């Protein structure tokens, strides 16, 4: 166990504390106030403003790839989205407005890094060790309930190609886009071709002298679902009661229906076969024929994250664009080197993804008996919280993650957490956590059912993590429907939980 740094002052305290200030964190603060009238919460954010991924990702073309009717809080519908898939700035503004409405901004502390969180069994509190980036001062904060809303796609993956420090131009990760760099009439290399790269390329190719996209793997690209929201539609949503709820339900139902294609069943195989044929037809009729072999995958549709086209395939017809699927050997002062030679570049953009399958974003959380959260999860085989939210041996600690649509799953997790802490808030106990037995059973069932999905069919995917015994661990997706997850969160199984009162334990049959 790592030793906690010495702090410079007496700990501050709030009943609730949250690491992060993105969708999940803001949803937590708003729901606490809506349900229980509780405003005693503090948020600790490493960046200079709220918004999480919608603050740090400011690359050209950055937008949501889930319809806005679903990618928003159920309790804060917005009839004024400009598009079905709104751009980054619009999503950030939405989060800012919600945070302002529920008086959360003044409870946020920016530019700080939560280095360690340690449970005190004696005090029944979490003690957080926090460093201020600007002053390097370390201070302590204590709370009764600790939430990790660190997000999945936050820590950029380091480039696995040697020589990046030798490059004489500008090089940066897509999520740390250097706004001081002018790409007008520059030679640009984009490394990667996932969801991010598919948004960047069409947004910048018209400005560059030449754009080279270094393709590392193939992806299924599906027809676009984006469109402009007309003023007529906005007026209907604003003034006709029930239309926003109906719209959200229809989008949700459509998204849930696609889940059929993720199961390795006869029905799932038929669904994927049709969807794959449609995707392949779209890619062949939209992308240049000379790139078909480089673009069209040979693995099952859905094995990796699907890309909904936002103009990417059409942009490949640009005369100043070339695709390169030859592996990059090294980055050199002039650009990148492959077996075909050196491709010159003034700017290199790393769209190579993020560190994944780390459910708390590298946060060092130490529970009862000095057990670290990473050690706890490794004892099972990989990260996987009970009901995607709690872990045994970590009292009053909750993880807010998401799958399908990040925020709808996070909202379910928030609702689950706030339901199971109700007995503690009512004075019936001091802590709540899941039993080890229930957690083990849940994790085993989740991973077994994950093997019955398309995610486990053999492609290279950021969903999967290699385990010490040579297997693949999927701690990123969810093998059941969001409707089922909503049900599990609506009716928690208190028989799987422990509500502790001093040394005495109450189990099961507790009122919500």
Secondary structure by P-SEA (a helix, b strand, c coil): ccccccccccbbbbcbbbccccaaaaaaaaaaaaccccccbbbbbccccccccccccccccccccccccccccccccccccccccccaaaaaaaaaaaaaaacccccccccccccbbbbcccccbbbbbbbcccccbbbbbbbcbbbbccccccccccccccccccccccccccccccccccccccbbbbccccaaaaaaaaaccccccbbbbbccbbbbbcccccccccaaaaaaaacccaaaaaaaaaaaaaaaaacccccccaaaaaaaaaaaaaaaaaaaacccccccccccccccccccccccccccccccccccbbbbccccccccccccccccccccccbbbcccccccccccccccccccccccaaaaaaaaccccccccccccccccbbbbbbcccaaaaaaaaaaaaaaaaccccccccccccccaaaaaaaaaaaaaaaaaccccccccccccccccccbbbbcccccccaaaaaaaaacccccccccccccccccccccc
